């Protein structure tokens, strides 16, 4: 039951922060959509200890801030590479995923994909390596350094 309460609270906070309209009709529609999502989540049986919406609650905004900064830096690197007219040397590489849960691995793969110049091309469920396409050598080196993996590990379980 606590999983459904934490999911409801997280969805309500997200909805309130994004909507910007605070009228009774909109509150009713928002409440109905939150109830529908919670009901569908329960019906699909995907909410549990590993998918607890409140599990990463205080770490998530810190991680999002760091990831947003990485997106800005990667945008600048890709823009500079495109405007410099030098040849771009893309590469495919294997990156170790040290996350312990599937949710952590998916978060890591999505974080890589959100960063401009890199994309996760394969996330096998039985292997510890992700296949990543990196547009620039510096992006590949950043991934090999493991900083993003360490941040997702911290997000996942505080280590």
ChimeraX attribute file (.defattr): number of C-alpha atoms within 10 A of each C-alpha:
attribute: neighborCount
match mode: 1-to-1
recipient: residues
	/A:1	7
	/A:2	12
	/A:3	19
	/A:4	19
	/A:5	14
	/A:6	16
	/A:7	22
	/A:8	19
	/A:9	15
	/A:10	16
	/A:11	20
	/A:12	17
	/A:13	11
	/A:14	11
	/A:15	16
	/A:16	14
	/A:17	10
	/A:18	9
	/A:19	11
	/A:20	9
	/A:21	11
	/A:22	9
	/A:23	8
	/A:24	9
	/A:25	10
	/A:26	13
	/A:27	16
	/A:28	11
	/A:29	11
	/A:30	17
	/A:31	16
	/A:32	12
	/A:33	15
	/A:34	19
	/A:35	15
	/A:36	12
	/A:37	15
	/A:38	19
	/A:39	13
	/A:40	12
	/A:41	15
	/A:42	14
	/A:43	10
	/A:44	9
	/A:45	9
	/A:46	12
	/A:47	16
	/A:48	14
	/A:49	10
	/A:50	14
	/A:51	15
	/A:52	17
	/A:53	20
	/A:54	17
	/A:55	17
	/A:56	16
	/A:57	13
	/A:58	10
	/A:59	14
	/A:60	15
	/A:61	12
	/A:62	13
	/A:63	17
	/A:64	12
	/A:65	11
	/A:66	13
	/A:67	18
	/A:68	15
	/A:69	13
	/A:70	18
	/A:71	18
	/A:72	12
	/A:73	14
	/A:74	20
	/A:75	15
	/A:76	13
	/A:77	16
	/A:78	17
	/A:79	13
	/A:80	12
	/A:81	15
	/A:82	12
	/A:83	8
	/A:84	10
	/A:85	8
	/A:86	9
	/A:87	9
	/A:88	13
	/A:89	9
	/A:90	15
	/A:91	14
	/A:92	15
	/A:93	17
	/A:94	16
	/A:95	19
	/A:96	15
	/A:97	22
	/A:98	16
	/A:99	21
	/A:100	12
	/A:101	14
	/A:102	13
	/A:103	13
	/A:104	21
	/A:105	24
	/A:106	16
	/A:107	18
	/A:108	24
	/A:109	23
	/A:110	13
	/A:111	21
	/A:112	24
	/A:113	17
	/A:114	17
	/A:115	19
	/A:116	20
	/A:117	22
	/A:118	22
	/A:119	19
	/A:120	22
	/A:121	14
	/A:122	13
	/A:123	18
	/A:124	11
	/A:125	11
	/A:126	6
	/A:127	9
	/A:128	15
	/A:129	17
	/A:130	20
	/A:131	17
	/A:132	22
	/A:133	21
	/A:134	23
	/A:135	19
	/A:136	19
	/A:137	14
	/A:138	13
	/A:139	22
	/A:140	21
	/A:141	11
	/A:142	11
	/A:143	20
	/A:144	15
	/A:145	12
	/A:146	15
	/A:147	11
	/A:148	20
	/A:149	24
	/A:150	17
	/A:151	17
	/A:152	24
	/A:153	21
	/A:154	16
	/A:155	22
	/A:156	21
	/A:157	14
	/A:158	11
	/A:159	9
